[in-house]
């Protein structure tokens, strides 16, 4: 947890200097918000970008959170990575589910994939 009072004491800066450094990038940040950040009972802390401004202006010190490593973006490792979506009214959806059951399909994915492949093959054979 951050301890901005410890940071100010260790670095030797006053709260108004902190407010000045942060408000340059976050204009609505004032001494009121810093007061809440400095009092742990409020449960308020600065965003990592704002803490980065402090480190850039005054240097790193005890009391600040360690910068979090960015979360790696998920990659799509699916064999079938393309997705199509459709919205149906209640009556049409009911009819589609009845047709799926009649034809023995257990999933919408399987049903639609087969339906589209048959339609594509029919189109290609006609051409």
C-alpha positions as MATLAB code, in Angstrom:
seq = 'XXXXXXXXXXXXXXXXXXXXXXXXXXXXXXXXXXXXXXXXXXXXXXXXXXXXXXXXXXXXXXXXXXXXXXXXXXXXXXXXXXXXXXXXXXXXXXXXXXXXXXXXXXXXXXXXXXXXXXXXXXXXXXX';
ca = [
       0.000    0.000    0.000;
       1.191    3.479   -0.742;
       2.341    5.785    2.023;
       2.631    9.266    0.578;
       3.611   10.743    3.954;
       6.626    8.416    4.065;
       7.469    9.351    0.482;
       7.322   13.088    1.266;
       9.487   12.630    4.348;
      12.066   10.446    2.570;
      12.351   12.643   -0.518;
      12.036   15.923    1.373;
       9.120   17.430   -0.521;
       6.093   19.229    0.778;
       2.513   18.228   -0.073;
       2.031   21.399   -2.151;
       4.965   20.318   -4.345;
       3.296   16.932   -4.853;
       0.032   18.660   -5.785;
       1.866   20.930   -8.217;
       3.643   18.028   -9.934;
       0.521   15.881  -10.278;
      -1.885   18.691  -11.224;
       0.275   19.544  -14.254;
      -1.038   16.358  -15.915;
      -4.203   15.889  -13.838;
      -5.639   19.424  -13.525;
      -8.430   18.531  -11.074;
      -5.964   17.116   -8.547;
      -5.760   19.451   -5.563;
      -4.619   19.478   -1.956;
      -8.001   17.997   -1.012;
      -7.367   14.880   -3.094;
      -3.794   14.649   -1.827;
      -5.056   14.858    1.733;
      -7.285   11.842    1.031;
      -4.376    9.982   -0.570;
      -2.137   10.705    2.414;
      -4.738    9.400    4.895;
      -5.002    5.597    4.583;
      -8.477    5.594    6.166;
      -9.899    6.926    2.874;
      -8.467    4.065    0.815;
      -7.494    6.419   -2.016;
      -4.255    6.339   -3.965;
      -2.818    7.860   -7.110;
      -2.962    6.159  -10.470;
       0.330    4.634  -11.634;
       0.648    7.436  -14.217;
       0.404   10.048  -11.469;
       2.950    8.231   -9.328;
       5.175    8.160  -12.409;
       4.972   11.964  -12.481;
       6.191   12.031   -8.874;
       9.103    9.748   -9.683;
       9.980   11.875  -12.719;
       9.826   15.100  -10.684;
      11.341   14.035   -7.355;
      12.803   10.563   -7.806;
      11.800    7.192   -6.452;
      11.442    6.651   -2.756;
       9.854    4.518   -0.082;
       6.112    4.709    0.182;
       5.208    4.476   -3.501;
       3.774    1.377   -5.094;
       6.107   -0.616   -7.235;
       5.093   -0.064  -10.844;
       2.950   -2.919  -12.018;
       4.120   -4.865  -15.016;
       1.718   -4.462  -17.902;
      -0.565   -7.425  -18.311;
       0.316   -9.289  -21.513;
      -2.373   -9.144  -24.139;
      -4.174  -12.370  -24.775;
      -3.504  -13.882  -28.139;
      -6.172  -15.761  -29.990;
      -4.836  -19.294  -30.349;
      -8.082  -20.710  -31.625;
      -7.998  -22.969  -34.633;
     -10.992  -21.042  -35.963;
     -10.249  -17.431  -35.110;
     -12.943  -15.727  -37.214;
     -16.266  -14.949  -35.621;
     -19.653  -13.992  -37.069;
     -22.612  -12.943  -34.958;
     -26.308  -12.657  -35.623;
     -29.301  -11.514  -33.583;
     -32.668  -13.197  -34.075;
     -36.159  -12.448  -32.849;
     -37.780  -15.001  -30.541;
     -39.840  -16.722  -33.237;
     -36.903  -17.172  -35.630;
     -34.627  -18.395  -32.834;
     -37.241  -20.970  -31.811;
     -37.537  -22.210  -35.394;
     -33.744  -22.465  -35.724;
     -33.477  -24.485  -32.498;
     -36.261  -26.820  -33.669;
     -34.447  -27.351  -36.980;
     -31.193  -28.013  -35.130;
     -32.903  -30.623  -32.955;
     -34.570  -32.243  -35.965;
     -31.251  -32.496  -37.794;
     -29.434  -33.778  -34.698;
     -27.073  -30.858  -34.068;
     -26.010  -30.366  -30.463;
     -24.420  -26.933  -30.812;
     -25.201  -23.752  -32.679;
     -21.556  -23.592  -33.774;
     -21.730  -26.999  -35.418;
     -25.113  -26.265  -37.036;
     -24.188  -22.886  -38.493;
     -20.805  -24.057  -39.687;
     -22.386  -26.982  -41.544;
     -25.130  -24.761  -42.973;
     -22.630  -22.210  -44.262;
     -20.312  -24.853  -45.738;
     -23.202  -26.492  -47.604;
     -24.306  -23.113  -48.959;
     -20.751  -22.267  -50.069;
     -20.300  -25.644  -51.776;
     -23.621  -25.257  -53.577;
     -22.594  -21.772  -54.764;
     -19.172  -22.983  -55.933;
     -20.578  -25.982  -57.778;
     -23.096  -23.776  -59.606;
     -20.345  -21.426  -60.769;
];
